[in-house]
Amino acid sequence: MPDPERPYSMIKAMKHVRTGWLLVWLVVSTTAHGEGRNDLPDLGDASSSLISPQMEREIGEDFLKRVHSALPTVDDPVLKYYVHQQLSNLAQHSELRERVLSTVLIDNDQINAFAAPGGVVGINLGLMLYAEDVHEYSSVIAHELAHLSQRHFARGIEEQRSQTLPALAAMIAAIMIGVMGGGDAGMAAISSVQAIAQANQLRYSRGREQEADRIGLNTLVRADLDPQGMARMFERMQRAYRFTRKPPEFLLTHPLSETRIADAKSHALQYGNVEHPQSSEYQMMRARAVVHYAKSPQAAVKQFEKRVRDNPDSLAARYGLATALSADEQHAEAIALNDQLYTTNPRNILYTASFAEVLIKAGKIDQALDLLVRELELNPDNPPLAMLYADALVADSQFEAAEKVLQRQSFVNKHDVDVWYNLAEISGLAGNIVGVHVARAEFFTLHGAYQRAIQHLEYARRLTSRSNDQLHARLDQRITDLRTKLREQRS
């Protein structure tokens, strides 16, 4: 994927105070520095007057663009779909009053998750490598949703008012450098900001973290998940990083203590010792993540062959082996295994999408198309099925049909950068050069690269027939809107 334009200098970035506040909040555990009260906000508190829900949404949209421009994301439609569905289910059982704006799956093998104002939730795919079951995984997400539902960002802003402007400006600058550096550089810079925070005797709010833990536990229980998964996850992280010099980002922003782990255990016991079933879907997606981060497809094949030998009845082990075999281009074996899995539950979207994916990679395009057409009739516009359907159509040289599928997805999932990237590529194959530029413009818009987006729209306008008044008007309006955003960005 091409690197989007990064149009900000540090001087310009410093002017974006709202975004700077957001980044401070993210780095310091989505909590306020210092000891805060453990009560919930009400509609009349000072934080609500300082940061309105509408402003939080605007901050979230801006931050989402910066995440896309600075960090690598996972483009796997199956993993993205599972992560979003699991998060949406938890959100329904949380105290979150507004919908989640967007889920971002970061391509990083370390433990991390964050929640930004406006309903943006970011999750490192590496979280799946460490969380051994869906209950442990969900405990991290439920905790982040609790930060959102209690508006810890806005409450933290109110408490931050006591900090001096130079100290805040220095912290904002350091974080902006880190985030705009991207990738490992961004993570390293954020870690350095932790040292700055400590040097200025800024402390984490234990009250906010305890509040998020408690509310997160309630979310798990309402979602029929094991509340003890939170303490297990805490202990797992503590053991894994006890002797490391640099803990993962999540532990820097969510410090663990024996007291916090003990509190999580004691609160979970209040719900009784109820046995909760495991999720085969989570284990399958976890296996998919393992294959993604394997040193090589061959190494992944060996790893899952052993798992199948040790536990031949494990669906996750067989799924992981099928995924690894497909990555290693051992298509016949991969198809046979995926066919068996699909037959066990042909109405399951994850099974269907995975089977179709293997068929496409093996060149069994007719079979993949038949499967996907049938399933899309039952699940119209389903993201992974639609994306794979477009892939199959491209493999069958049906470029215009594939373009129509992705054009529809661009309306259904307009915040998905992968949809716009793929649409630009397929529009080119279909000979729709105007469509290429329009899709690229939206791709760059989602990265906050407004100047480049405007350039592509101007190319599209010059290529558009003068008789097409409707398209001309639409392009003119979009150019005007983006120029307004560009002026705001530069002001």
FIRO-867959 format. One record per residue (C-alpha): x, z, y. Coordinates in steps of 0.05 Angstrom, whole numbers. Layout:
BEGIN
+--------+--------+--------+
:      x :      z :      y :
+--------+--------+--------+
:      X :      Z :      Y :
...
+--------+--------+--------+
end
This chain:
BEGIN
+--------+--------+--------+
:      x :      z :      y :
+--------+--------+--------+
:      0 :      0 :      0 :
:     30 :    -18 :     68 :
:     52 :     39 :    113 :
:      1 :     47 :    169 :
:     25 :     49 :    240 :
:     44 :    117 :    266 :
:     30 :    107 :    340 :
:     44 :    177 :    367 :
:    107 :    203 :    399 :
:    115 :    278 :    399 :
:     98 :    282 :    473 :
:     32 :    247 :    460 :
:     19 :    288 :    399 :
:     28 :    352 :    438 :
:    -29 :    331 :    482 :
:    -77 :    334 :    424 :
:    -89 :    408 :    430 :
:   -150 :    409 :    385 :
:   -111 :    377 :    328 :
:    -53 :    423 :    341 :
:    -98 :    483 :    334 :
:   -124 :    455 :    270 :
:    -54 :    446 :    242 :
:    -35 :    517 :    261 :
:    -97 :    540 :    224 :
:    -79 :    501 :    162 :
:     -8 :    525 :    159 :
:    -26 :    598 :    165 :
:    -75 :    598 :    108 :
:   -136 :    574 :    146 :
:   -138 :    645 :    174 :
:   -120 :    680 :    238 :
:    -53 :    714 :    250 :
:    -59 :    789 :    251 :
:   -110 :    835 :    222 :
:   -181 :    810 :    233 :
:   -247 :    841 :    220 :
:   -279 :    830 :    153 :
:   -349 :    817 :    181 :
:   -383 :    750 :    181 :
:   -392 :    709 :    245 :
:   -460 :    704 :    278 :
:   -488 :    650 :    322 :
:   -471 :    689 :    384 :
:   -398 :    707 :    370 :
:   -342 :    683 :    416 :
:   -314 :    635 :    365 :
:   -379 :    596 :    363 :
:   -376 :    586 :    438 :
:   -303 :    565 :    436 :
:   -307 :    516 :    377 :
:   -375 :    485 :    364 :
:   -393 :    455 :    296 :
:   -393 :    386 :    330 :
:   -322 :    398 :    354 :
:   -302 :    420 :    284 :
:   -329 :    354 :    257 :
:   -289 :    315 :    308 :
:   -226 :    354 :    291 :
:   -238 :    342 :    217 :
:   -245 :    267 :    227 :
:   -181 :    264 :    269 :
:   -143 :    307 :    219 :
:   -166 :    263 :    161 :
:   -135 :    202 :    195 :
:    -70 :    240 :    203 :
:    -70 :    260 :    130 :
:    -79 :    187 :    109 :
:    -23 :    165 :    154 :
:     26 :    219 :    133 :
:     15 :    235 :     60 :
:     10 :    193 :     -4 :
:    -58 :    195 :    -36 :
:    -83 :    179 :   -106 :
:   -120 :    113 :   -113 :
:   -145 :    125 :   -184 :
:   -221 :    116 :   -178 :
:   -235 :    157 :   -240 :
:   -195 :    218 :   -217 :
:   -223 :    212 :   -147 :
:   -294 :    210 :   -173 :
:   -285 :    272 :   -217 :
:   -252 :    312 :   -162 :
:   -306 :    295 :   -111 :
:   -363 :    309 :   -160 :
:   -334 :    376 :   -179 :
:   -324 :    395 :   -107 :
:   -395 :    373 :    -89 :
:   -423 :    416 :   -144 :
:   -385 :    477 :   -119 :
:   -406 :    462 :    -47 :
:   -480 :    464 :    -68 :
:   -469 :    535 :    -94 :
:   -427 :    558 :    -36 :
:   -448 :    586 :     31 :
:   -428 :    521 :     65 :
:   -484 :    500 :    111 :
:   -461 :    428 :    122 :
:   -440 :    374 :     74 :
:   -368 :    359 :     56 :
:   -344 :    301 :    100 :
:   -289 :    276 :     54 :
:   -247 :    294 :     -5 :
:   -173 :    274 :     -4 :
:   -134 :    273 :    -69 :
:    -60 :    281 :    -50 :
:     -9 :    249 :    -96 :
:     36 :    310 :   -104 :
:     51 :    349 :   -168 :
:     54 :    417 :   -134 :
:     -2 :    468 :   -127 :
:    -39 :    461 :    -62 :
:   -108 :    454 :    -33 :
:   -134 :    460 :     38 :
:   -199 :    457 :     76 :
:   -203 :    432 :    147 :
:   -259 :    440 :    199 :
:   -314 :    388 :    193 :
:   -315 :    391 :    117 :
:   -249 :    357 :     98 :
:   -221 :    384 :     33 :
:   -153 :    363 :      8 :
:   -129 :    375 :    -63 :
:    -61 :    362 :    -94 :
:    -69 :    327 :   -161 :
:    -15 :    375 :   -184 :
:    -66 :    431 :   -182 :
:    -93 :    403 :   -248 :
:    -24 :    410 :   -280 :
:    -26 :    485 :   -268 :
:    -99 :    503 :   -275 :
:   -111 :    505 :   -350 :
:   -186 :    502 :   -348 :
:   -242 :    484 :   -301 :
:   -254 :    556 :   -282 :
:   -183 :    566 :   -256 :
:   -185 :    499 :   -220 :
:   -252 :    514 :   -189 :
:   -230 :    582 :   -165 :
:   -180 :    550 :   -117 :
:   -232 :    501 :    -90 :
:   -285 :    556 :    -83 :
:   -235 :    597 :    -43 :
:   -223 :    539 :      5 :
:   -298 :    527 :     13 :
:   -306 :    600 :     32 :
:   -256 :    590 :     89 :
:   -301 :    533 :    113 :
:   -367 :    569 :    105 :
:   -343 :    630 :    144 :
:   -314 :    586 :    199 :
:   -246 :    620 :    194 :
:   -217 :    566 :    239 :
:   -262 :    582 :    297 :
:   -255 :    656 :    286 :
:   -179 :    648 :    284 :
:   -180 :    611 :    350 :
:   -213 :    670 :    383 :
:   -160 :    717 :    358 :
:   -105 :    669 :    377 :
:   -123 :    674 :    450 :
:    -77 :    734 :    456 :
:    -16 :    691 :    438 :
:     27 :    664 :    494 :
:     22 :    590 :    510 :
:     97 :    576 :    498 :
:     95 :    607 :    429 :
:     33 :    566 :    410 :
:     62 :    502 :    439 :
:    126 :    511 :    399 :
:     87 :    522 :    335 :
:     42 :    461 :    348 :
:    103 :    418 :    361 :
:    138 :    440 :    297 :
:     76 :    427 :    255 :
:     63 :    359 :    287 :
:    135 :    339 :    271 :
:    125 :    360 :    199 :
:     58 :    326 :    189 :
:     77 :    261 :    223 :
:    142 :    260 :    183 :
:    101 :    249 :    121 :
:    112 :    265 :     48 :
:    167 :    313 :     30 :
:    190 :    316 :    102 :
:    122 :    339 :    123 :
:    120 :    393 :     70 :
:    190 :    416 :     89 :
:    171 :    420 :    163 :
:    109 :    459 :    148 :
:    151 :    508 :    108 :
:    198 :    515 :    167 :
:    138 :    533 :    211 :
:    125 :    591 :    164 :
:    194 :    618 :    182 :
:    177 :    609 :    256 :
:    113 :    647 :    246 :
:    148 :    704 :    211 :
:    202 :    706 :    264 :
:    148 :    716 :    316 :
:    119 :    773 :    275 :
:     54 :    736 :    261 :
:     20 :    764 :    200 :
:    -31 :    734 :    152 :
:   -101 :    763 :    157 :
:   -111 :    800 :     93 :
:   -183 :    809 :    112 :
:   -196 :    734 :    115 :
:   -163 :    722 :     48 :
:   -201 :    778 :     15 :
:   -265 :    752 :     46 :
:   -251 :    682 :     19 :
:   -235 :    710 :    -50 :
:   -300 :    750 :    -52 :
:   -344 :    694 :    -28 :
:   -308 :    645 :    -74 :
:   -323 :    690 :   -133 :
:   -397 :    688 :   -114 :
:   -394 :    612 :   -112 :
:   -363 :    610 :   -182 :
:   -418 :    654 :   -210 :
:   -474 :    614 :   -178 :
:   -442 :    550 :   -206 :
:   -442 :    582 :   -276 :
:   -366 :    585 :   -277 :
:   -322 :    643 :   -300 :
:   -305 :    689 :   -241 :
:   -246 :    715 :   -281 :
:   -215 :    646 :   -273 :
:   -192 :    666 :   -203 :
:   -150 :    725 :   -226 :
:   -122 :    683 :   -283 :
:   -102 :    629 :   -234 :
:    -69 :    679 :   -188 :
:    -29 :    708 :   -245 :
:     -9 :    640 :   -270 :
:     17 :    620 :   -201 :
:     54 :    686 :   -193 :
:     89 :    679 :   -261 :
:    106 :    606 :   -249 :
:    139 :    619 :   -182 :
:    163 :    690 :   -186 :
:    237 :    673 :   -187 :
:    236 :    609 :   -146 :
:    270 :    607 :    -78 :
:    216 :    563 :    -48 :
:    145 :    575 :    -72 :
:     93 :    519 :    -68 :
:     56 :    507 :     -3 :
:     -7 :    542 :    -29 :
:     30 :    607 :    -38 :
:     62 :    602 :     30 :
:     -7 :    596 :     62 :
:    -43 :    641 :     11 :
:      7 :    696 :     -5 :
:     -7 :    734 :    -69 :
:      1 :    808 :    -81 :
:    -13 :    855 :   -138 :
:    -69 :    885 :    -97 :
:   -102 :    818 :    -87 :
:    -98 :    801 :   -161 :
:   -126 :    870 :   -179 :
:   -183 :    861 :   -129 :
:   -200 :    793 :   -160 :
:   -202 :    824 :   -229 :
:   -244 :    883 :   -209 :
:   -295 :    841 :   -171 :
:   -300 :    793 :   -229 :
:   -315 :    850 :   -277 :
:   -376 :    868 :   -236 :
:   -409 :    804 :   -262 :
:   -400 :    826 :   -334 :
:   -358 :    797 :   -390 :
:   -397 :    733 :   -402 :
:   -368 :    677 :   -444 :
:   -366 :    611 :   -406 :
:   -360 :    544 :   -441 :
:   -300 :    500 :   -428 :
:   -306 :    432 :   -396 :
:   -282 :    373 :   -437 :
:   -287 :    329 :   -375 :
:   -238 :    373 :   -337 :
:   -190 :    372 :   -396 :
:   -194 :    297 :   -398 :
:   -179 :    290 :   -324 :
:   -123 :    340 :   -332 :
:    -94 :    296 :   -387 :
:   -100 :    237 :   -340 :
:    -60 :    275 :   -288 :
:     -7 :    291 :   -340 :
:      0 :    217 :   -356 :
:      3 :    201 :   -281 :
:     63 :    248 :   -271 :
:     98 :    233 :   -337 :
:    170 :    208 :   -333 :
:    148 :    145 :   -368 :
:     89 :    118 :   -408 :
:    131 :    125 :   -471 :
:    143 :    198 :   -457 :
:     69 :    208 :   -445 :
:     52 :    174 :   -511 :
:     99 :    221 :   -549 :
:     71 :    282 :   -514 :
:     -1 :    265 :   -531 :
:     15 :    242 :   -602 :
:     40 :    312 :   -614 :
:    -22 :    342 :   -583 :
:    -67 :    300 :   -628 :
:    -26 :    321 :   -689 :
:    -33 :    394 :   -669 :
:   -107 :    389 :   -652 :
:   -138 :    325 :   -681 :
:   -208 :    346 :   -659 :
:   -189 :    352 :   -585 :
:   -225 :    301 :   -543 :
:   -176 :    313 :   -486 :
:   -115 :    301 :   -530 :
:   -144 :    236 :   -556 :
:   -164 :    215 :   -486 :
:    -94 :    230 :   -460 :
:    -64 :    190 :   -517 :
:   -110 :    130 :   -503 :
:    -92 :    133 :   -429 :
:    -18 :    137 :   -444 :
:    -22 :     80 :   -495 :
:    -57 :     36 :   -444 :
:     -3 :     52 :   -392 :
:     49 :     33 :   -445 :
:     12 :    -33 :   -458 :
:     -5 :    -14 :   -529 :
:    -74 :    -43 :   -516 :
:   -103 :    -49 :   -586 :
:    -91 :     25 :   -602 :
:   -116 :     46 :   -533 :
:   -181 :      6 :   -541 :
:   -194 :     35 :   -610 :
:   -187 :    107 :   -585 :
:   -228 :     95 :   -522 :
:   -282 :     61 :   -562 :
:   -288 :    123 :   -606 :
:   -292 :    168 :   -544 :
:   -343 :    124 :   -509 :
:   -387 :    122 :   -571 :
:   -392 :    199 :   -571 :
:   -425 :    198 :   -502 :
:   -441 :    127 :   -476 :
:   -480 :    154 :   -416 :
:   -420 :    192 :   -389 :
:   -392 :    156 :   -328 :
:   -321 :    182 :   -339 :
:   -321 :    156 :   -411 :
:   -351 :     90 :   -390 :
:   -303 :     79 :   -332 :
:   -243 :     97 :   -375 :
:   -264 :     49 :   -430 :
:   -275 :     -7 :   -380 :
:   -208 :      6 :   -348 :
:   -172 :     -1 :   -416 :
:   -210 :    -65 :   -431 :
:   -190 :    -96 :   -364 :
:   -117 :    -78 :   -375 :
:   -120 :   -109 :   -444 :
:   -149 :   -173 :   -417 :
:   -217 :   -163 :   -451 :
:   -253 :   -184 :   -388 :
:   -319 :   -208 :   -417 :
:   -328 :   -143 :   -455 :
:   -310 :   -102 :   -393 :
:   -359 :   -142 :   -350 :
:   -416 :   -133 :   -400 :
:   -403 :    -58 :   -402 :
:   -398 :    -49 :   -327 :
:   -459 :    -93 :   -310 :
:   -501 :    -53 :   -358 :
:   -477 :     14 :   -331 :
:   -484 :     -6 :   -258 :
:   -557 :    -22 :   -270 :
:   -565 :     51 :   -289 :
:   -518 :     78 :   -236 :
:   -520 :     30 :   -176 :
:   -461 :     34 :   -128 :
:   -426 :     86 :   -170 :
:   -355 :     86 :   -140 :
:   -310 :     83 :   -202 :
:   -355 :     34 :   -238 :
:   -361 :    -11 :   -177 :
:   -286 :    -10 :   -164 :
:   -271 :    -28 :   -236 :
:   -325 :    -81 :   -235 :
:   -290 :   -113 :   -176 :
:   -224 :   -110 :   -215 :
:   -257 :   -144 :   -274 :
:   -287 :   -198 :   -230 :
:   -219 :   -212 :   -198 :
:   -187 :   -216 :   -267 :
:   -241 :   -268 :   -283 :
:   -226 :   -306 :   -218 :
:   -295 :   -290 :   -190 :
:   -266 :   -272 :   -122 :
:   -328 :   -281 :    -79 :
:   -369 :   -238 :   -126 :
:   -315 :   -184 :   -125 :
:   -314 :   -187 :    -49 :
:   -390 :   -175 :    -47 :
:   -382 :   -114 :    -92 :
:   -329 :    -83 :    -47 :
:   -367 :   -101 :     16 :
:   -424 :    -60 :    -11 :
:   -376 :     -3 :    -27 :
:   -350 :     -6 :     44 :
:   -420 :     15 :     67 :
:   -429 :     67 :     13 :
:   -359 :     97 :     19 :
:   -336 :     78 :     89 :
:   -284 :    134 :     92 :
:   -248 :    111 :     28 :
:   -183 :     77 :     49 :
:   -174 :     46 :    -20 :
:   -240 :      8 :    -13 :
:   -217 :    -24 :     52 :
:   -148 :    -39 :     26 :
:   -175 :    -73 :    -36 :
:   -229 :   -110 :      4 :
:   -175 :   -140 :     48 :
:   -136 :   -164 :    -12 :
:   -197 :   -193 :    -47 :
:   -224 :   -226 :     16 :
:   -158 :   -263 :     20 :
:   -166 :   -287 :    -52 :
:   -237 :   -309 :    -35 :
:   -212 :   -349 :     25 :
:   -248 :   -305 :     76 :
:   -193 :   -296 :    127 :
:   -240 :   -265 :    178 :
:   -259 :   -214 :    125 :
:   -186 :   -199 :    112 :
:   -175 :   -180 :    185 :
:   -239 :   -140 :    190 :
:   -222 :   -100 :    128 :
:   -151 :    -88 :    151 :
:   -177 :    -64 :    218 :
:   -220 :    -11 :    184 :
:   -162 :      8 :    139 :
:   -118 :     21 :    200 :
:   -174 :     56 :    236 :
:   -178 :    106 :    179 :
:   -104 :    119 :    191 :
:   -113 :    129 :    266 :
:    -72 :     65 :    280 :
:   -122 :     39 :    331 :
:    -76 :    -11 :    364 :
:    -63 :    -48 :    299 :
:   -137 :    -44 :    282 :
:   -154 :    -77 :    349 :
:   -103 :   -132 :    337 :
:   -136 :   -150 :    270 :
:   -205 :   -151 :    302 :
:   -179 :   -197 :    357 :
:   -150 :   -243 :    303 :
:   -218 :   -242 :    268 :
:   -254 :   -258 :    333 :
:   -210 :   -318 :    348 :
:   -223 :   -345 :    277 :
:   -298 :   -335 :    282 :
:   -341 :   -396 :    298 :
:   -369 :   -394 :    369 :
:   -438 :   -408 :    340 :
:   -437 :   -342 :    303 :
:   -463 :   -300 :    361 :
:   -482 :   -241 :    317 :
:   -412 :   -233 :    287 :
:   -380 :   -244 :    356 :
:   -423 :   -189 :    385 :
:   -407 :   -141 :    328 :
:   -332 :   -153 :    334 :
:   -334 :   -145 :    410 :
:   -370 :    -78 :    403 :
:   -321 :    -53 :    350 :
:   -262 :    -73 :    394 :
:   -293 :    -36 :    453 :
:   -304 :     26 :    410 :
:   -232 :     26 :    385 :
:   -204 :     15 :    454 :
:   -241 :     77 :    476 :
:   -211 :    116 :    418 :
:   -142 :     89 :    435 :
:   -149 :    112 :    507 :
:   -170 :    181 :    484 :
:   -111 :    183 :    436 :
:    -62 :    166 :    492 :
:    -93 :    211 :    545 :
+--------+--------+--------+
end
